[in-house]
Amino acid sequence: MIYQSPTIEVELTDDKIARLCFNSSGSVNKFDRETLASLDAALDSVKAADAKALLLTTGKDAFIVGADITEFQGLFAEDEATLLTWLEQANQVFNKLEDMPFPTASAVKGFALGGGCEAILATDFRIADSSARIGLPETKLGLIPGFGGTVRLPRLIGADNAMEWITTGKDQRPEDALKVGAVDAVTAPEQLEAAAIAMLKDAIAGKLDWQARRARKQAPLTLPKLEAMMSFNTAKGMVFAVAGKHYPAPMAAVNLIEQVAAQGRAEALKAEHQAFIKLAKTEVATALIGIFLNDQLVKGKAKKAGKQAKAINQAAVLGAGIMGGGIAYQSASKGTPIVMKDIAQGALDLGLNEAAKLLTAQVERGRLTADKMAKVLNNITPALEYAPIKHADIVVEAVVENPKVKAMVLAEVESQLGDEAIIASNTSTISINHLAKSLKHPERFCGMHFFNPVHKMPLVEVIRGEHSSDETIASVVAYASKMGKTPIVVNDCPGFFVNRVLFPYFAGFSGLLADGADFAAIDKVMEKQFGWPMGPAYLLDVVGLDTGHHAQAVMAEGFPDRMGKNGKDAIDVMYEAQRLGQKNGKGFYQYSVDKRGKPKKEQDVVAYELLQAAFGEQKSFEADEIIARTMIPMIIETVRCLEEGIIASPAEGDMGLVYGLGFPPFRGGVFRYLDTMGLANFVALADKYAHLGGLYQVTDAMRDLAANNGSYY
């Protein structure tokens, strides 16, 4: 052993090849400050030894998962000079690796992402096994690569390929990396190191020109002027179309690669440092890094829950509509067999067709084989009787959203199950404590609220009733995780968390319409300027005006002081005119079907006539007022949920909004948005609209926090 630290071990083989193994004492290898310092010292030890080549490898299932993001927040809060010093020191280590006086190679298994990918780019050769996933995901955090990724990757695989890798942030399969030249060979896992050593021996023997490969990475890009102009202009157009103005990192990456195309390594790295620092200081990076860390926190809680969970080996879902079919598909596709029970054969056919349609789409896109599709479908057992669900470990009730029907079905199913079985309701609004009254064992009951469409929406709200046992909650959280979902535990109240905070937003929207605002103008502001995937009118059409009308009544009953209504609002107007949204082709907008069979929205004069008859002539509103009047009620209600203990932390609240409603990720969620805006500024803004009613009243605790210059994170 020529070097050893808590993260790196180096030994010299009989063939004089230094084998540098990343082997952190933690669960994964990552580039934190300690590992970077260790790598620096390890490289010095290798240079001092009588080595002829260097091999980078790993003692874990993954090579290096990336930089240690938990260090970022403190680091990025430092001044620019401190941040620049950190970048320069880190890059000196990567340059030292690239400048070793003999050939170098990386043996890559599992993830080599971010800093891990940049480390392998600094070696002369890269060999991956079939498990490898290689990529630069920094733009997903509002950043660009900072350890030379924007400099080395374009010179290795060409500017076009590099821009695609960096701007999308996707990790690449080994065969795709091989096609573009990011790796030199792909092997079976058991042959990985032997293949890498054989390549190094060929380089030592002069059969492979490692100096020429290295020189190419350090020289300017070889791109003819006209070709370069076309390449970068095309990339900018494509990136803007996808990322838009709210996500500056992908465009910054393209601009940087263009800017340094004619430069050598030293000059190009200096430009990368400056671009990185500029992005690290943005609110977008703070928000996106916050989401990443919040996601880790939520996943960590789910992992912990798994330790006290009951094993879920067989599931069942009651109700085989679009929702039941979606739940059945999700469970079966992630390996838990499920019985789908309904009272009507037509509903079962609909549920099975829903699952088959989703699977067929994956087969057509090459993401699934026909064999795997058949296996998933075989994991779904349709049933008209209760008998097949007798041995289920969990039953998810997804019947019609009616308390009496649900109560009857829950009591009926409980009598058919074993003593250990868990029952969960997929209700979106009905109190779990109320539904629990129909059960003999309410401790084995909770809410499990999926969002539509189930296969796309990452969030599952796990609702704890007053009698739900810890084991029940842990088991449902673990099952949701196994289904590939992000579970957040919330306490029971009308609308739970997500719908409870969504309906004040709709109330703000309805208030604007009652004052004469144009719903299409509101949608435009909330989509283009605030960043929602859909404005409130469009979202109501997608949810269904009948569903919205029903849920609104539940919320009004639950919170009459804030959510009770005086007279008709816009949702009532549409509902009474039987304009239910996409489901019957007309709501605020009218809908036709495009060539791909997707609903296409268009303006409809009838909707405007109905609203004008109810609320009078149209008026125009400034964008700032539209944002304030729709968002203030949602923000205050979210804070109330934290204060009342409906959600456990700001992190879980923000993840619920981002994953459940599509809250703009670049804003990070309500609590991150408040911290960025400054609580005192928000309180002053809300007070300006306090005359609009209970939903615009800031809580006392919030006012106190603002007065003390406090924050939620």
C-alpha positions in Angstrom: 0.0 0.0 0.0 1.6 3.3 -1.0 -1.2 5.5 0.2 -4.3 5.2 2.5 -7.0 7.5 3.8 -10.6 7.1 4.9 -11.7 7.6 1.2 -8.8 6.3 -1.0 -6.4 3.4 -1.0 -3.5 3.1 -3.5 -1.4 0.0 -4.1 1.3 -0.8 -6.6 0.9 -4.0 -8.6 3.8 -6.3 -9.6 3.4 -4.7 -13.1 4.1 -1.3 -11.6 0.5 -0.1 -12.2 -0.7 2.1 -9.4 -4.3 1.0 -8.5 -6.1 4.0 -6.9 -9.3 2.8 -5.3 -12.1 5.2 -4.2 -13.5 3.4 -1.1 -15.3 5.8 1.2 -16.3 4.7 4.7 -19.8 5.9 3.9 -22.3 4.1 1.7 -21.2 5.8 -1.6 -18.1 7.5 -3.0 -18.5 11.2 -3.5 -16.3 14.2 -4.0 -16.3 16.1 -0.8 -13.4 18.3 0.4 -11.8 15.4 2.2 -11.9 13.2 -0.8 -10.4 15.9 -3.1 -7.6 16.5 -0.6 -7.0 12.7 -0.4 -6.9 12.4 -4.2 -4.3 15.2 -4.3 -2.1 13.5 -1.7 -2.6 10.1 -3.4 -1.5 11.4 -6.8 1.7 12.8 -5.2 2.3 9.3 -3.6 1.9 7.7 -7.1 4.2 10.2 -8.7 6.9 9.5 -6.0 6.5 5.7 -6.4 8.1 3.8 -9.3 4.8 3.5 -11.2 4.4 3.1 -15.0 0.7 3.7 -15.1 -2.3 4.6 -13.0 -5.7 2.9 -12.8 -8.7 4.6 -11.0 -11.2 2.1 -9.7 -13.8 1.7 -6.9 -14.5 -0.5 -3.9 -18.2 0.3 -4.1 -21.1 -0.6 -6.4 -20.7 2.8 -7.9 -17.6 4.7 -9.1 -18.3 8.2 -7.7 -21.9 9.5 -7.5 -20.8 13.2 -7.8 -19.8 16.1 -5.6 -21.1 16.3 -2.1 -24.1 18.6 -2.5 -24.6 19.0 1.2 -21.4 21.1 1.2 -22.7 23.4 -1.6 -25.1 25.6 0.4 -22.4 26.7 2.9 -19.8 27.0 0.1 -22.1 29.0 -2.2 -23.0 31.5 0.6 -19.3 32.5 0.7 -18.0 35.5 -1.3 -16.9 35.0 -4.9 -13.2 35.1 -4.1 -13.5 32.2 -1.6 -15.6 30.2 -4.1 -13.0 30.9 -6.8 -10.2 29.7 -4.6 -12.1 26.4 -3.9 -12.7 25.9 -7.7 -9.0 26.6 -8.5 -7.8 24.2 -5.8 -10.2 21.4 -7.0 -9.2 21.9 -10.6 -5.5 21.7 -9.7 -6.2 18.2 -8.5 -8.0 17.2 -11.7 -5.2 18.8 -13.8 -2.6 16.9 -11.8 -4.5 13.6 -12.6 -4.6 14.6 -16.3 -0.9 15.5 -16.3 0.5 12.3 -14.7 3.8 11.4 -16.4 2.5 8.0 -17.6 -0.8 6.6 -19.1 -4.0 6.7 -16.9 -7.3 4.8 -17.1 -10.6 4.6 -15.3 -12.5 1.3 -14.6 -16.1 2.5 -14.3 -18.9 0.6 -12.7 -22.2 2.0 -11.5 -22.6 5.8 -11.4 -19.8 8.1 -12.5 -21.8 11.4 -12.3 -20.9 15.0 -12.0 -17.4 15.2 -10.4 -17.2 11.4 -10.9 -17.6 11.9 -14.6 -15.1 14.8 -14.6 -12.5 12.6 -12.9 -12.7 9.9 -15.6 -12.6 12.6 -18.3 -9.2 13.6 -16.8 -7.7 10.1 -17.5 -6.5 9.0 -20.9 -8.7 5.9 -21.2 -12.1 4.9 -19.9 -13.4 1.4 -19.7 -17.0 0.8 -18.4 -18.9 -2.3 -17.4 -22.5 -3.0 -18.3 -23.7 -1.4 -15.0 -22.1 2.0 -15.7 -24.1 5.2 -15.9 -22.0 8.2 -16.9 -23.1 11.9 -17.0 -23.0 15.5 -16.0 -26.3 16.3 -14.2 -25.2 19.8 -12.9 -27.7 21.7 -14.9 -30.5 20.0 -13.0 -29.2 21.8 -9.9 -29.0 25.2 -11.7 -25.2 24.8 -12.2 -22.7 23.8 -14.9 -19.8 21.3 -14.4 -17.1 23.0 -12.3 -14.2 20.5 -12.5 -13.4 20.8 -16.2 -16.4 19.0 -17.6 -17.3 21.8 -20.1 -13.7 21.8 -21.3 -12.8 18.2 -21.6 -16.1 16.6 -22.7 -16.5 18.7 -26.0 -12.9 17.9 -27.0 -13.5 14.2 -26.3 -16.9 13.6 -27.9 -17.5 16.7 -30.0 -19.3 19.9 -29.2 -22.8 18.7 -30.3 -22.7 15.6 -28.2 -21.2 17.4 -25.2 -23.9 20.1 -25.3 -26.6 17.5 -25.4 -25.1 15.6 -22.4 -24.6 18.8 -20.4 -27.8 20.7 -21.1 -30.1 17.7 -20.5 -28.1 16.4 -17.5 -29.1 12.8 -18.3 -26.9 9.9 -17.4 -25.8 7.8 -20.3 -25.8 4.0 -20.7 -22.3 2.5 -21.5 -23.2 1.5 -25.0 -24.3 5.1 -25.8 -21.2 6.5 -24.2 -19.1 4.1 -26.4 -20.9 5.2 -29.6 -19.8 8.9 -29.1 -16.3 8.0 -27.7 -16.8 9.0 -24.1 -15.6 5.5 -23.1 -13.1 3.3 -25.1 -14.6 -0.2 -24.3 -17.6 -1.8 -22.5 -17.1 -5.1 -20.7 -18.9 -7.6 -18.5 -18.5 -6.6 -14.8 -16.1 -9.5 -14.0 -13.7 -8.5 -16.8 -13.7 -4.8 -16.1 -10.3 -4.3 -14.3 -8.5 -6.9 -16.4 -9.6 -5.0 -19.6 -8.5 -1.7 -18.1 -5.1 -3.1 -17.1 -4.6 -4.7 -20.5 -5.3 -1.3 -22.1 -2.7 0.4 -19.8 -0.1 -2.3 -20.6 -0.7 -1.6 -24.4 -0.2 2.1 -23.7 3.0 1.4 -21.7 4.3 -0.8 -24.6 3.6 2.1 -27.0 0.8 0.2 -28.8 -1.7 3.0 -27.8 -0.8 6.7 -28.2 -1.9 8.0 -24.8 0.0 11.3 -25.2 -2.0 12.2 -28.4 -5.3 11.5 -26.7 -4.3 13.7 -23.8 -3.1 16.5 -26.0 -6.5 16.6 -27.8 -8.3 17.2 -24.5 -6.1 20.2 -23.7 -6.1 21.9 -27.1 -8.7 24.2 -28.7 -11.8 22.5 -30.3 -11.2 21.6 -34.0 -14.4 23.1 -35.5 -14.6 25.0 -38.8 -16.0 28.5 -38.3 -19.2 28.0 -40.3 -19.9 24.6 -38.7 -19.3 26.1 -35.3 -21.7 28.9 -35.9 -24.5 26.6 -37.1 -23.8 24.1 -34.3 -24.0 26.7 -31.4 -27.0 28.6 -32.9 -29.0 25.4 -33.3 -28.1 24.3 -29.7 -29.2 27.7 -28.3 -32.6 27.5 -30.1 -33.2 24.0 -28.8 -32.1 24.7 -25.3 -34.2 27.9 -25.0 -37.3 25.9 -26.3 -36.9 23.4 -23.5 -35.3 25.3 -20.6 -36.9 28.7 -21.2 -35.9 31.9 -19.3 -36.4 30.5 -15.8 -33.5 27.9 -16.0 -30.3 29.8 -17.0 -27.8 26.9 -16.6 -28.3 25.0 -19.8 -27.9 28.1 -21.9 -24.9 29.2 -19.8 -23.3 25.9 -20.7 -23.8 26.3 -24.4 -22.5 29.9 -24.3 -19.4 28.8 -22.3 -18.6 25.9 -24.7 -18.8 28.4 -27.6 -16.8 31.0 -25.8 -13.8 28.7 -25.0 -13.9 26.7 -28.3 -10.7 28.3 -29.5 -8.9 28.3 -26.1 -6.5 25.8 -24.5 -7.1 24.2 -21.1 -5.8 26.9 -18.8 -7.8 29.7 -20.3 -10.9 27.6 -20.8 -10.9 26.4 -17.2 -10.7 30.1 -16.0 -13.9 30.9 -18.0 -15.6 27.8 -16.6 -14.8 29.0 -13.0 -16.4 32.4 -13.7 -19.5 30.9 -15.3 -19.9 28.4 -12.4 -19.6 31.1 -9.8 -22.2 33.3 -11.5 -24.7 30.4 -11.5 -23.9 29.3 -8.0 -25.0 32.7 -6.8 -28.4 32.6 -8.4 -31.8 32.0 -6.6 -32.5 29.2 -9.1 -29.4 27.2 -8.0 -30.4 27.7 -4.4 -33.9 26.5 -5.1 -32.9 23.4 -7.2 -30.1 22.4 -4.8 -32.7 22.8 -2.0 -35.1 20.5 -3.9 -32.4 17.9 -4.3 -31.6 17.9 -0.6 -35.3 17.9 0.4 -35.8 14.9 -1.9 -32.9 13.1 -0.1 -34.5 13.9 3.2 -37.9 12.5 2.1 -36.3 9.4 0.6 -34.2 9.0 3.8 -37.4 9.0 5.9 -39.0 6.4 3.6 -35.9 4.2 3.9 -36.1 4.5 7.7 -39.8 3.6 7.6 -38.9 0.5 5.6 -37.1 -0.9 8.7 -40.3 -1.0 10.7 -42.6 -1.8 7.8 -44.6 -5.0 7.3 -43.6 -6.8 4.1 -46.0 -6.1 1.2 -45.8 -9.1 -1.1 -49.4 -9.0 -2.5 -51.6 -6.0 -3.0 -55.2 -5.3 -4.1 -57.0 -2.2 -5.4 -60.8 -1.7 -5.2 -62.2 0.2 -8.2 -60.8 -0.3 -11.7 -61.3 3.0 -13.3 -58.5 5.2 -14.6 -57.2 5.7 -11.1 -57.5 2.0 -10.1 -55.9 0.9 -13.4 -53.0 3.4 -12.8 -52.4 2.1 -9.3 -52.5 -1.5 -10.5 -50.0 -0.7 -13.3 -47.7 1.1 -11.0 -47.7 -1.7 -8.4 -47.3 -4.6 -11.0 -44.6 -2.8 -13.0 -42.5 -2.4 -9.8 -42.8 -6.0 -8.9 -45.7 -6.3 -6.4 -48.5 -8.5 -7.8 -51.9 -6.8 -7.4 -55.6 -7.9 -7.6 -57.8 -5.3 -9.3 -61.4 -5.7 -8.0 -64.5 -4.1 -9.3 -68.2 -4.9 -9.5 -68.4 -4.3 -13.3 -66.6 -6.2 -16.0 -66.5 -3.0 -18.1 -64.6 -1.2 -15.4 -62.1 -4.1 -15.1 -61.6 -4.0 -18.9 -61.0 -0.2 -18.7 -58.4 -0.7 -15.9 -56.6 -3.5 -17.8 -56.6 -1.4 -21.0 -55.2 1.5 -19.1 -52.3 -0.6 -17.9 -51.8 -2.2 -21.3 -51.8 1.2 -23.0 -49.0 2.5 -20.7 -46.9 -0.7 -21.2 -47.4 -0.7 -25.0 -46.1 2.9 -25.1 -42.9 1.8 -23.3 -42.4 -1.1 -25.6 -42.8 1.2 -28.6 -40.2 3.6 -27.2 -37.8 0.6 -26.6 -37.9 1.0 -22.8 -39.5 -2.4 -22.3 -39.4 -5.8 -23.9 -42.6 -7.6 -24.9 -41.7 -10.4 -22.4 -41.5 -7.8 -19.5 -44.8 -6.3 -20.6 -46.4 -9.8 -20.4 -44.9 -10.3 -17.0 -46.3 -7.0 -15.7 -49.8 -7.8 -17.1 -49.6 -11.2 -15.5 -49.0 -9.4 -12.2 -52.4 -7.8 -12.4 -55.4 -10.2 -11.6 -58.8 -8.8 -12.5 -61.6 -9.9 -10.1 -65.4 -9.4 -9.7 -65.4 -11.2 -6.3 -63.6 -10.6 -3.1 -62.1 -14.2 -2.9 -58.8 -13.4 -4.8 -58.0 -10.5 -2.4 -58.2 -12.7 0.8 -54.4 -12.9 1.1 -53.5 -9.3 0.3 -51.1 -7.5 2.6 -52.6 -4.2 1.6 -55.8 -3.1 -0.1 -56.0 0.4 -1.7 -59.6 1.6 -1.9 -60.1 3.7 -5.0 -63.9 3.8 -5.5 -66.1 6.8 -6.2 -65.4 9.9 -4.0 -68.5 9.6 -1.9 -68.2 9.1 1.9 -71.2 6.7 2.2 -70.0 4.5 -0.7 -66.5 4.5 0.6 -67.6 3.7 4.2 -69.7 0.7 2.9 -66.9 -0.7 0.7 -64.3 -0.3 3.5 -66.4 -2.2 6.0 -67.2 -4.9 3.4 -63.5 -5.4 2.5 -62.3 -5.5 6.1 -64.6 -8.6 6.7 -62.8 -10.4 3.8 -59.2 -9.8 4.9 -56.7 -11.4 7.3 -55.9 -9.9 10.7 -52.7 -8.3 9.6 -53.9 -6.7 6.3 -53.6 -2.9 5.9 -56.4 -0.9 4.2 -55.7 2.4 2.6 -58.1 4.9 1.0 -57.1 6.8 -2.1 -59.6 9.6 -1.2 -58.5 13.1 -2.2 -60.6 15.1 0.3 -62.7 12.9 2.7 -61.4 12.8 6.3 -59.5 9.6 7.2 -60.8 9.9 10.8 -64.4 9.9 9.4 -63.8 6.9 7.1 -62.0 5.0 9.9 -65.3 5.0 11.9 -66.7 2.3 9.6 -63.8 -0.1 10.5 -63.3 -2.5 13.4 -59.5 -2.0 13.2 -58.8 1.7 12.5 -55.2 1.2 13.5 -54.6 -0.7 10.3 -56.1 2.0 8.2 -54.7 5.3 6.7 -55.0 7.4 3.5 -52.9 6.7 0.4 -53.6 9.6 -1.9 -52.2 9.1 -5.5 -52.3 11.9 -8.0 -53.6 11.7 -11.5 -52.1 10.4 -13.8 -50.7 7.9 -11.4 -47.8 6.8 -13.6 -46.5 10.3 -14.1 -47.1 12.1 -10.8 -44.3 11.3 -8.3 -46.1 12.2 -5.1 -48.2 10.0 -2.7 -49.7 11.6 0.4 -49.8 9.0 3.2 -52.5 10.3 5.6 -52.2 9.5 9.2 -55.6 9.1 11.0 -55.9 9.5 14.8 -55.9 5.7 15.2 -53.4 4.8 12.4 -50.5 2.8 14.0 -46.8 3.6 13.3 -46.4 0.2 11.6 -49.3 0.9 9.3 -47.9 4.3 8.3 -44.4 2.8 7.9 -45.7 -0.1 5.7 -47.7 2.2 3.4 -44.7 4.6 3.1 -42.5 1.6 2.2 -45.0 0.3 -0.3 -45.3 3.8 -2.0 -41.5 3.9 -2.2 -41.4 0.4 -3.7 -43.9 1.6 -6.3 -41.3 4.3 -7.3 -43.2 7.1 -5.7 -42.2 9.8 -3.2 -44.3 9.4 -0.1 -44.9 12.3 2.3 -46.7 11.6 5.6 -49.4 14.2 6.5 -51.9 14.5 9.2 -55.6 14.3 8.6 -57.7 17.4 7.8 -60.1 18.4 5.0 -58.1 18.2 1.7 -55.1 16.8 3.6 -52.1 18.9 2.4 -52.0 19.3 -1.4 -55.7 19.9 -2.0 -56.0 22.0 1.1 -53.4 24.5 -0.3 -54.6 24.2 -3.9 -58.1 25.4 -3.3 -57.2 28.8 -1.8 -55.2 29.3 -5.0 -58.4 28.5 -7.0 -60.3 30.9 -4.7 -57.8 33.7 -5.5 -58.3 32.9 -9.2 -62.1 33.0 -8.8 -61.9 36.3 -7.0 -60.1 37.8 -9.9 -62.7 36.5 -12.4 -65.5 37.9 -10.2 -63.7 41.3 -10.5 -63.7 41.0 -14.3 -60.3 39.4 -15.1 -59.8 37.4 -18.3 -59.0 33.7 -17.3 -56.7 33.2 -20.4 -54.7 36.3 -19.4 -54.3 34.9 -15.8 -53.2 31.5 -17.3 -50.6 33.3 -19.4 -49.1 35.2 -16.5 -49.1 32.1 -14.1 -47.4 30.0 -16.8 -45.0 32.3 -18.5 -44.1 34.6 -15.6 -44.6 32.6 -12.4 -43.7 29.3 -14.1 -46.6 26.9 -13.3 -46.9 24.1 -15.9 -50.6 25.1 -16.3 -52.5 28.2 -15.3 -55.5 27.8 -12.9 -58.2 27.8 -15.6 -56.4 25.1 -17.6 -55.7 23.1 -14.5 -59.3 23.1 -13.5 -60.3 21.9 -16.9 -57.8 19.1 -16.6 -58.9 18.1 -13.1 -62.5 18.4 -14.1 -65.0 21.1 -13.0 -67.2 18.5 -11.4 -64.3 17.3 -9.3 -63.3 20.9 -8.5 -66.9 21.8 -7.6 -67.2 18.8 -5.2 -63.8 19.3 -3.6 -64.5 23.0 -3.1 -67.7 22.2 -1.2 -65.7 19.8 1.1 -63.1 22.6 1.7 -65.8 25.2 2.4 -67.4 22.9 5.0 -64.0 22.2 6.5 -62.7 25.8 6.7 -65.9 28.0 6.5 -64.2 31.1 7.9 -61.6 31.1 5.1 -63.0 28.9 2.3 -66.7 29.4 2.7 -68.4 31.2 -0.3 -70.8 34.1 -0.7 -72.8 33.4 -3.8 -71.6 31.9 -7.1 -68.1 31.8 -8.3 -66.6 30.9 -11.7 -66.3 27.2 -10.9 -70.1 27.1 -10.1 -70.8 29.0 -13.4 -68.9 26.4 -15.5 -70.3 23.4 -13.5 -73.9 24.5 -13.8 -73.5 25.0 -17.5 -72.2 21.4 -17.7 -68.9 22.6 -18.8 -66.7 20.0 -17.0 -63.4 20.6 -18.8 -61.4 18.1 -20.8 -63.7 15.2 -19.9 -66.6 16.5 -22.0 -64.6 18.8 -24.3 -65.6 22.2 -22.8 -64.8 24.1 -19.7 -63.0 27.4 -19.5 -61.6 26.4 -22.9 -62.9 24.0 -25.5 -61.0 20.9 -26.5 -60.4 19.0 -29.7 -58.1 16.0 -30.3 -54.7 16.6 -32.1 -53.0 14.2 -34.5 -51.4 12.3 -31.6 -54.7 11.8 -29.8 -53.9 14.4 -27.1 -56.5 17.1 -26.0 -55.8 20.5 -27.7 -57.2 23.6 -26.0 -58.7 26.5 -27.8 -60.6 29.7 -26.8 -64.3 29.4 -26.5 -66.6 32.5 -26.8 -69.3 30.7 -24.8 -67.1 30.6 -21.7 -66.6 34.3 -21.9 -70.3 35.0 -22.4 -71.2 32.9 -19.3 -68.6 34.7 -17.1 -69.7 38.1 -18.4 -73.3 37.4 -17.7 -72.3 36.4 -14.1 -69.7 39.1 -13.3 -70.0 41.9 -15.8 -67.6 43.5 -18.2 -64.0 42.3 -18.5 -61.1 44.4 -17.0 -57.4 44.1 -17.3 -55.0 43.4 -14.4 -51.3 43.9 -14.0 -49.2 40.7 -13.9 -47.9 41.5 -10.3 -51.5 41.7 -9.0 -52.5 38.5 -10.7 -49.6 36.7 -9.1 -50.2 38.2 -5.7 -54.0 37.5 -5.6 -53.6 33.8 -6.7 -50.4 33.0 -4.7 -50.9 34.7 -1.4 -53.8 32.4 -0.3 -51.8 29.3 -1.3 -48.7 30.5 0.5 -50.5 31.4 3.7 -52.5 28.1 3.8 -49.2 26.2 3.3 -47.7 28.0 6.3 -50.8 27.2 8.3 -50.3 23.5 7.5 -46.8 23.7 8.9 -48.0 25.6 12.0 -50.8 23.0 12.6 -48.5 20.0 12.2 -50.3 18.8 9.0 -46.8 18.6 7.4 -43.7 17.8 9.5 -41.2 20.2 7.9 -40.8 23.0 5.3 -38.8 20.5 3.2 -41.7 18.0 3.0 -44.1 20.8 2.3 -42.0 22.1 -0.6 -41.6 18.6 -2.0 -45.4 18.0 -1.7 -46.0 21.1 -3.8 -43.3 20.5 -6.4 -44.2 16.7 -6.9 -47.9 16.9 -6.3 -48.8 20.2 -8.1 -45.9 21.0 -10.3 -45.0 24.1 -8.2 -42.2 25.7 -10.3 -39.0 23.9 -9.3 -36.8 26.9 -10.0 -38.7 28.6 -7.1 -38.1 25.6 -4.8 -41.5 25.4 -3.2 -43.5 27.8 -1.0 -41.1 27.9 2.0 -38.0 28.4 -0.2 -39.9 31.1 -2.2 -40.8 32.9 1.1 -37.1 32.8 2.3 -35.9 34.1 -1.1 -38.5 36.9 -1.2 -38.0 37.7 2.5 -40.7 37.2 5.0 -41.1 40.9 5.8 -41.6 41.6 2.1 -44.3 38.9 1.9 -46.1 40.1 5.0 -46.2 43.6 3.6 -47.6 42.3 0.3 -50.2 40.2 1.9 -51.3 43.1 4.1 -51.9 45.1 0.9 -54.6 42.5 -0.1 -55.9 41.8 3.4 -59.3 43.4 2.5 -60.0 40.5 0.2 -60.9 38.2 3.1 -59.7 35.4 5.4 -57.5 33.7 2.9 -55.3 36.8 2.7 -54.7 37.1 6.5 -51.1 36.3 7.6 -50.8 34.2 10.7 -49.5 35.7 13.9 -46.5 33.2 14.0 -45.6 34.2 10.5 -45.8 37.9 11.4 -43.5 37.3 14.4 -41.0 35.3 12.3 -40.9 38.2 9.8 -40.5 40.8 12.6 -37.5 38.8 13.9 -35.9 38.5 10.4 -36.5 34.7 10.5 -36.7 32.2 7.8 -38.1 28.6 7.2 -34.8 27.0 6.2 
